[in-house]
């Protein structure tokens, strides 16, 4: 059975304001730690009313301090928004404070709209096009002290200089990050919950083309999926109605807080909208633990995932915690902890 982990967006609802959503993340992380989950990753999004956390590095420190065993990381830092030196410094600090428990997941996208992305980067030197690879190479050079002697950065000291960067993971929803992860010998995490391509061929390509490196000696692939589990299929479907409506509105460019179940159930869906929700269900697994496991097992098997990372968004925080409890039991985490 693959390892099991959590991906958290610090979901804002119409009843849970952003500050409480952040506190809910800390509460959920304690439960995940108790249940035996392997990792707890925080996403980076900006200017979205539905996501409370734009700064995963800050949340990582808070959650690592509130937990005892679980690895805590970024899922991920959107590298185009940050100077690589700043990323290196902050994650070295986190690794120094919580040795062996920090992960550095990196993404290519801005995690926001174009105007907000411009505001985030407006003090950077102007560049044309996608500069993710350039920034990644610079981050690697900060860690390896690989700048040529004549380069002005060769004299810069990255503190704390007695601490390595935590393990680096490249995140993606297409084959680009899989190819790059394989070439550089890094970990790879595939975002099935919003990908438009199949996970299996992308993750298989990563595994088959992996080159051992100073970063990792063998491939390791994480499959991130969206799940809403409850005691019965009927209850899970009821809980998922909020996510269904939220996704429908997101597809129209409306990134609103997660609506209540009552609002979702009362919404006057057209046939076209119901068809859109049905299509989106290919990226959201809903049901009792047995139903969810039946749904996800073919995907996990075909992708040969070393680890499954679950993102769950429900209107009620206790229902979200219960979903993670049920999935922990379905994956045998509770039984392993008791053994």
C-alpha positions in Angstrom: 0.0 0.0 0.0 1.4 3.4 -0.9 2.2 6.0 1.7 -0.6 8.5 2.5 -0.3 12.3 2.8 -2.2 15.5 3.0 -2.3 18.5 0.6 -4.0 21.5 2.2 -5.2 24.8 0.6 -6.5 26.3 3.9 -10.0 26.3 2.4 -12.2 29.4 3.1 -15.9 28.9 3.2 -18.9 31.2 3.5 -18.9 30.5 7.2 -15.2 30.0 7.8 -13.2 33.2 7.4 -9.5 33.2 6.3 -8.1 33.5 9.8 -10.1 30.6 11.0 -9.2 28.6 7.9 -5.5 29.0 8.8 -6.2 27.8 12.4 -8.2 24.9 10.9 -5.1 23.9 9.0 -3.1 23.6 12.1 -5.8 21.6 13.8 -6.0 19.2 10.8 -2.2 18.8 10.8 -2.3 17.6 14.4 -4.9 15.0 13.4 -2.9 13.9 10.4 0.1 13.5 12.6 -1.8 11.4 15.1 -3.3 9.2 12.3 0.1 8.4 10.8 0.0 10.4 7.6 3.5 10.8 6.0 3.4 14.5 4.9 1.4 17.6 5.3 1.9 20.0 2.3 0.7 23.6 2.0 -0.2 25.2 -1.3 0.6 28.8 -2.5 -2.2 30.8 -4.0 -2.6 34.6 -4.1 -5.6 36.8 -4.4 -8.1 34.0 -4.2 -11.1 34.3 -1.8 -11.2 30.5 -1.5 -7.7 30.0 -0.3 -6.4 31.5 2.9 -2.7 30.8 2.7 -0.4 32.7 0.2 2.8 31.9 2.2 3.4 28.2 2.7 6.8 28.8 4.3 5.2 30.6 7.2 2.5 27.9 7.6 5.2 25.2 7.4 6.9 26.6 10.5 3.7 26.9 12.4 2.5 23.3 11.5 5.9 21.7 12.1 6.0 23.4 15.6 2.4 22.1 16.3 3.2 18.5 15.3 5.7 15.8 16.3 6.5 13.4 13.5 4.8 14.3 10.2 6.9 15.8 7.4 5.8 19.3 6.5 6.4 21.0 3.2 5.2 23.2 0.3 2.9 21.9 -2.3 4.3 24.1 -3.5 6.3 27.3 -3.6 5.6 29.0 -6.9 9.2 29.7 -7.8 8.5 32.4 -10.4 7.1 34.6 -7.6 10.3 34.4 -5.5 14.0 35.1 -5.6 15.8 31.8 -5.5 18.1 33.1 -2.7 15.1 33.9 -0.5 13.7 30.4 -1.0 17.0 28.8 -0.2 17.4 30.9 3.0 13.9 30.3 4.3 13.9 26.5 3.7 17.3 26.1 5.1 16.0 27.9 8.2 13.0 25.5 8.4 15.3 22.5 7.9 17.6 23.8 10.7 14.7 24.2 13.1 12.9 20.9 12.2 15.7 18.7 10.8 14.6 15.8 8.6 10.9 16.9 8.6 10.8 19.6 5.8 10.1 19.2 2.1 10.5 21.8 -0.6 8.0 21.4 -3.4 8.3 23.8 -6.3 5.8 24.8 -8.9 6.0 26.7 -12.3 2.7 28.5 -12.2 2.1 31.9 -10.5 -0.8 30.5 -8.4 -2.9 33.5 -9.3 -4.2 35.8 -12.0 -2.0 37.9 -14.3 -2.4 41.2 -12.5 -1.6 39.8 -9.1 1.4 37.9 -10.5 2.7 41.2 -11.9 2.3 42.8 -8.5 4.2 40.0 -6.9 7.1 40.3 -9.3 7.2 43.9 -10.2 10.5 44.6 -8.5 12.2 41.7 -10.3 14.4 42.2 -13.3 12.1 42.1 -16.4 12.2 38.7 -18.2 10.2 37.5 -21.1 8.4 34.1 -21.0 8.7 31.2 -18.6 11.8 31.6 -16.4 11.1 28.7 -14.1 14.1 26.6 -15.3 16.4 29.6 -14.9 15.2 30.1 -11.3 15.5 26.4 -10.5 19.1 26.3 -11.8 19.9 29.3 -9.6 18.4 27.7 -6.6 20.5 24.6 -7.2 23.6 26.7 -7.5 22.9 28.3 -4.2 22.8 24.9 -2.6 25.9 23.5 -4.4 28.0 26.7 -4.2 28.3 26.1 -7.9 28.6 29.7 -9.2 31.9 30.3 -11.1 34.6 32.2 -9.1 34.1 35.3 -11.2 30.4 35.4 -10.7 29.3 38.1 -8.2 27.1 35.6 -6.4 30.1 33.3 -5.7 30.9 35.4 -2.6 27.3 35.3 -1.1 26.8 33.1 1.9 23.5 31.4 2.3 22.6 31.1 5.9 22.3 29.0 7.9 25.3 27.6 6.0 25.6 24.4 8.1 22.2 23.2 7.0 21.3 21.6 3.6 18.2 22.4 1.6 15.4 19.9 2.4 14.5 17.4 -0.4 13.3 19.1 -3.5 10.1 18.0 -5.4 8.9 19.3 -8.7 5.1 19.6 -9.0 3.1 19.4 -12.2 -0.1 18.6 -14.0 1.6 17.8 -17.4 4.6 15.9 -18.6 7.0 18.9 -18.4 7.7 18.7 -14.7 7.9 14.9 -15.0 10.5 15.1 -17.6 12.5 17.7 -15.7 12.2 15.8 -12.4 13.6 12.7 -14.1 16.5 14.6 -15.8 17.5 16.3 -12.6 16.9 13.3 -10.3 14.4 14.9 -8.1 11.1 13.8 -6.6 7.9 14.4 -8.6 4.3 15.1 -7.5 1.5 14.9 -10.1 -1.6 17.1 -9.5 -4.4 14.8 -10.7 -7.0 17.0 -9.0 -6.7 19.7 -11.7 -4.7 18.0 -14.5 -6.0 17.7 -18.0 -3.8 14.7 -18.9 -3.7 11.2 -17.6 -1.5 10.5 -14.6 -0.3 7.1 -15.5 1.8 7.9 -18.6 3.3 11.0 -17.0 4.3 9.2 -13.9 5.6 6.2 -15.8 7.8 8.4 -18.0 9.2 10.0 -14.8 10.0 6.6 -13.3 11.5 5.1 -16.5 13.7 8.1 -17.3 14.9 9.0 -13.8 18.6 9.7 -13.5 20.1 9.3 -10.0 21.6 12.6 -8.7 22.8 14.3 -5.5 19.2 15.1 -4.9 17.8 11.6 -5.0 19.2 8.2 -5.8 16.0 6.6 -7.0 12.6 7.9 -8.3 9.8 8.7 -6.0 6.4 9.8 -7.3 3.5 11.3 -5.5 -0.1 11.2 -6.9 -2.2 14.1 -5.5 -6.0 13.4 -5.7 -9.1 15.1 -4.5 -11.3 12.9 -2.2 -14.4 13.5 -0.1 -15.1 10.4 2.1 -17.9 9.8 4.6 -19.5 6.9 6.4 -21.9 6.3 3.5 -22.0 7.1 -0.2 -25.1 9.3 0.4 -23.4 11.4 3.0 -20.3 11.8 0.9 -22.4 13.0 -2.0 -24.2 15.5 0.2 -20.8 16.9 1.4 -19.5 17.0 -2.1 -22.3 19.2 -3.3 -20.4 22.2 -2.0 -17.3 21.3 -3.9 -19.3 20.6 -7.1 -20.8 24.1 -7.1 -17.5 25.7 -6.1 -15.8 24.0 -9.1 -18.6 25.0 -11.4 -18.1 28.6 -10.4 -14.3 28.4 -10.6 -14.6 27.2 -14.2 -16.4 30.5 -14.9 -13.6 32.5 -13.2 -15.4 33.0 -9.9 -12.9 31.9 -7.1 -15.4 32.3 -4.3 -15.4 30.8 -0.7 -16.8 27.3 -0.6 -20.6 27.5 -0.4 -22.7 25.7 2.2 -24.4 22.4 1.4 -27.8 24.1 1.7 -26.7 26.7 -0.9 -25.4 24.0 -3.2 -28.5 21.9 -2.9 -30.8 24.8 -3.6 -28.8 26.0 -6.7 -30.9 25.8 -9.9 -28.5 23.7 -12.0 -29.2 23.6 -15.8 -28.6 20.3 -17.7 -25.4 21.8 -19.1 -24.1 22.6 -15.6 -25.0 19.2 -14.3 -23.0 17.7 -17.2 -20.0 20.0 -16.3 -20.2 18.7 -12.7 -20.3 15.1 -14.0 -17.1 15.7 -16.0 -15.4 17.3 -13.1 -16.1 14.2 -11.1 -13.3 12.5 -13.0 -11.0 14.6 -10.8 -12.9 14.2 -7.5 -13.5 10.9 -5.8 -16.6 10.7 -3.6 -18.1 8.0 -1.4 -17.6 5.7 1.5 -14.1 4.5 2.1 -14.9 1.3 0.2 -16.3 3.2 -2.7 -13.4 5.7 -2.8 -10.8 2.8 -2.7 -12.6 1.1 -5.6 -12.5 4.3 -7.6 -8.8 5.2 -6.9 -7.1 1.8 -6.9 -6.9 1.5 -10.7 -5.4 4.9 -11.0 -2.9 4.3 -8.1 -1.9 1.0 -9.6 -1.5 2.3 -13.2 0.5 5.3 -12.1 2.7 3.1 -9.8 2.5 5.9 -7.2 4.8 5.6 -4.2 2.6 7.9 -2.3 -1.0 9.2 -2.5 -1.6 12.8 -1.3 -5.2 13.7 -0.6 -6.8 17.1 -0.8 -10.2 17.3 0.8 -12.4 20.4 0.7 -15.7 20.3 2.7 -17.8 23.1 4.1 -17.6 21.6 7.6 -14.2 21.3 9.2 -15.2 18.3 11.3 -16.4 16.5 8.2 -13.1 17.2 6.5 -11.2 15.7 9.5 -13.5 12.7 9.4 -12.8 12.2 5.7 -9.1 12.0 6.5 -9.7 9.6 9.4 -11.7 7.3 7.1 -9.1 7.3 4.4 -6.3 6.7 7.0 -8.2 3.6 8.1 -8.8 2.5 4.5 -5.0 2.7 3.8 -4.3 0.9 7.0 -2.6 3.8 8.9 -4.6 3.3 12.1 -3.9 -0.4 12.1 -0.2 0.3 11.5 -0.1 2.8 14.4 -1.7 0.2 16.7 0.7 -2.6 15.7 
